[in-house]
Amino acid sequence: MNWLAHVFLSEERVDFQIGNFLADPMKGKLWESASDDMVKGVKVHQLIDSYTDSHQVVSQSKTRLRERGLLKSVVIDLTYDYLLTKHWNRFCSISLKEYTDSFYYQAKIRSIELPSPARDLVQNLVHEDRLNKYHQIEELKKAFKRIDNRLSKRVLARENCIEYYK
């Protein structure tokens, strides 16, 4: 869910970045002919998640979010992307818009050659400007609502993301 962070922490090759992005929605499984860079991107995504999931700061964040916690990791991922946008110029010498525009341009061209559903996922990321959805706290709230709209009734009966916003 923290796609901006994953793309940013990738090597600056579009296939690597796309692989890092696709790791979550495709559950780490790419198609047989995926490029080596895409496979490496998926592996780096898994390493990033492993590192952050065991990091003390993430543990503290989870502790702050009550005892319930089915969706804690999702809320934390989205919130960390929000914080990355707020402090972008501390980590990167080019503007966030310039960075995402460059990635989107390359990803859009590359997506044409990808099989579905990877093509659809990348094209939706670009078309909906998903990496730029967290500049304002209100946008973070909308993201929580979007997640809730995709949850099953069974999960919603237990918990939802928007509860964490309050």
C-alpha positions as MATLAB code, in Angstrom:
seq = 'MNWLAHVFLSEERVDFQIGNFLADPMKGKLWESASDDMVKGVKVHQLIDSYTDSHQVVSQSKTRLRERGLLKSVVIDLTYDYLLTKHWNRFCSISLKEYTDSFYYQAKIRSIELPSPARDLVQNLVHEDRLNKYHQIEELKKAFKRIDNRLSKRVLARENCIEYYK';
ca = [
       0.000    0.000    0.000;
       2.918    2.377    0.509;
       3.563    2.446   -3.209;
       5.283    5.819   -3.300;
       7.899    4.609   -0.817;
       8.406    1.372   -2.716;
       8.849    3.096   -6.076;
      11.162    5.664   -4.490;
      13.311    2.998   -2.792;
      13.747    1.149   -6.075;
      16.689    1.340   -8.377;
      15.973    3.969  -11.016;
      14.987    1.544  -13.755;
      11.340    1.413  -14.686;
      11.052   -2.382  -14.694;
      12.587   -2.523  -11.225;
      10.170    0.166  -10.004;
       7.186   -1.563  -11.621;
       8.178   -4.868  -10.022;
       8.457   -3.182   -6.640;
       4.990   -1.669   -7.120;
       3.379   -4.878   -8.435;
       4.607   -7.018   -5.528;
       1.573   -6.263   -3.328;
      -1.318   -6.321   -5.789;
       0.060   -9.411   -7.546;
       0.957  -11.100   -4.249;
       4.617  -11.434   -5.260;
       3.861  -13.609   -8.290;
       4.827  -12.276  -11.689;
       4.337  -13.928  -15.065;
       6.931  -16.354  -16.389;
       8.547  -13.950  -18.880;
       8.810  -10.986  -16.469;
      12.122   -9.167  -16.818;
      14.956   -9.746  -14.362;
      14.533   -6.173  -13.115;
      10.857   -6.766  -12.329;
      11.724   -9.914  -10.418;
      14.423   -7.982   -8.534;
      11.865   -5.255   -7.794;
       9.521   -7.804   -6.215;
      12.372   -9.200   -4.117;
      13.392   -5.735   -2.942;
       9.755   -4.988   -2.086;
       9.726   -8.073    0.131;
      13.026   -7.051    1.753;
      11.698   -3.537    2.432;
       8.521   -4.959    3.970;
      10.501   -7.424    6.084;
      12.791   -4.664    7.337;
      10.037   -2.167    8.088;
       7.696   -4.740    9.644;
      10.376   -5.635   12.183;
      11.527   -2.041   12.788;
      10.973   -0.498   16.211;
       9.336    2.645   14.778;
       6.710    0.569   12.957;
       6.114   -1.452   16.123;
       5.580    1.795   18.034;
       3.162    2.993   15.357;
       1.158   -0.228   15.638;
       1.074    0.076   19.434;
      -0.368    3.578   19.124;
      -3.241    2.285   16.998;
      -5.196    0.412   19.699;
      -5.371   -3.287   20.352;
      -7.502   -4.112   17.334;
      -5.406   -4.411   14.324;
      -6.492   -6.285   11.267;
      -5.930   -3.142    9.187;
      -3.138   -1.513   11.196;
      -0.463   -2.307    8.614;
      -2.543   -0.830    5.782;
      -3.222    2.346    7.767;
       0.460    2.670    8.684;
       1.582    2.147    5.062;
      -0.762    4.853    3.779;
       0.186    7.200    6.608;
       3.895    6.701    5.961;
       3.372    7.562    2.278;
       1.517   10.692    3.438;
       4.481   11.589    5.663;
       6.898   10.937    2.797;
       5.018   13.458    0.631;
       5.092   16.005    3.470;
       8.858   15.673    3.849;
       9.805   14.752    0.286;
      12.491   17.417   -0.159;
      14.418   15.973    2.820;
      14.947   12.766    0.823;
      15.048   13.816   -2.811;
      16.593   16.754   -4.662;
      13.854   16.907   -7.317;
      10.245   17.763   -6.628;
       7.730   15.020   -6.006;
       5.781   16.095   -9.088;
       8.860   15.908  -11.287;
       9.745   12.504   -9.825;
       6.284   11.003  -10.281;
       5.816   12.568  -13.736;
       9.055   10.946  -14.883;
       8.097    7.569  -13.423;
       4.568    7.775  -14.844;
       5.877    8.612  -18.308;
       8.190    5.598  -18.338;
       5.663    3.272  -16.682;
       2.921    4.219  -19.130;
       5.146    3.378  -22.102;
       6.332    0.138  -20.509;
       2.846   -0.945  -19.424;
       1.749   -1.468  -23.028;
       4.004   -4.535  -23.203;
       2.836   -6.055  -19.907;
       0.283   -8.830  -19.645;
      -3.017   -8.205  -17.958;
      -3.578   -7.741  -14.988;
      -0.117   -6.136  -14.534;
      -0.809   -3.767  -17.434;
      -4.119   -2.700  -15.875;
      -2.565   -2.187  -12.448;
       0.239    0.005  -13.816;
      -2.074    1.966  -16.105;
      -4.504    2.591  -13.219;
      -1.638    3.728  -11.012;
      -0.648    6.261  -13.670;
      -4.155    7.290  -14.765;
      -5.380    7.805  -11.204;
      -2.104    9.464  -10.132;
      -1.990    7.172   -7.105;
       1.505    8.206   -6.036;
       0.300   11.776   -5.560;
      -2.804   11.057   -3.480;
      -1.454   11.929   -0.057;
      -0.404   15.584   -0.059;
      -3.178   16.649    2.306;
      -4.632   14.895    5.344;
      -8.046   14.980    3.641;
      -6.587   12.891    0.798;
      -5.381   10.346    3.335;
      -8.920   10.165    4.706;
     -10.242    9.527    1.175;
      -7.685    6.745    0.742;
      -8.915    5.105    3.949;
     -12.471    5.289    2.607;
     -11.386    3.766   -0.736;
      -9.847    0.842    1.127;
     -12.995    0.402    3.212;
     -15.112    0.309    0.043;
     -13.108   -2.717   -1.127;
     -13.328   -4.676    2.121;
     -15.634   -7.626    2.572;
     -18.649   -7.340    4.858;
     -16.982   -9.831    7.183;
     -13.920   -7.587    7.620;
     -16.005   -4.420    7.872;
     -17.993   -5.992   10.691;
     -14.766   -6.182   12.690;
     -12.931   -3.043   11.643;
     -12.448   -0.368    8.999;
      -9.675    2.041    8.066;
     -11.630    5.243    8.588;
     -11.871    4.443   12.315;
      -8.148    5.098   12.543;
      -8.560    8.562   11.069;
     -10.601    9.816   14.000;
];
